Amino acid sequence: MDPSEAKSIIEAVLFAADRPVSADQFVALVELDSNAIEQLIRELQREYDETGRSFQIVEIANGFQICTRNEFADWIRKFYTSEVSSRLSISALEALSIIAYKQPVTRSEIEEIRGVDSDSVIHTLLERNLIKIIGRKQAPGKPMIYGTTMEFLMHFGLRDLSELPSIDEIERMLGTPKEEMRSEIRKVFS
């Protein structure tokens, strides 16, 4: 296939896709090797950069996706102010961060860190497909163990879990948190 035609096909698929598209999916589609696919994607990204487009191609969750640039986040947020129901509560974010950093983790381990019952927030996170049951712990009662999903990576724009911020990065983002908050943060990381 002609590289110019392949590049147009890749761009069209990325534009239409609501999920990241893997290099392997493109290989099967346009019958070029993964190096050629990645080269065409880099060319598209350079074109977007050079022309000052409001969008870019990013690598997320083992695939590629067209996303708006960060500098347009406030405008997008204004546009979607009616989608309040899609936001996560503080409780859900607490549980989700514990699962993300501690996985695999059981409900009782989450509750031990949070200090409160977590059934409803776990249920919410499962419904939104941000976490999944990844098995059962070999312990009395064989409790379910939870981990994050590809949807979690996409929701937070992460390539993989190694891109989660470290405790030092979190403390820098929060400024210098009070000692009690620092101990709560460190519970998640220990």
Secondary structure, DSSP 8 states (H G I E B T S, - for coil): --HHHHHHHHHHHHHH-SS-B-HHHHHHHH---HHHHHHHHHHHHHHHHHTT-SEEEEEETTEEEEEE-GGGHHHHHHHTTT-GGGS--HHHHHHHHHHHHH-SEEHHHHHHHHSS--HHHHHHHHHTTSEEEEEE-SSTT--EEEEE-HHHHHHTT-SSGGGS--HHHHHHHH-S--HHHHHHHHHHH-
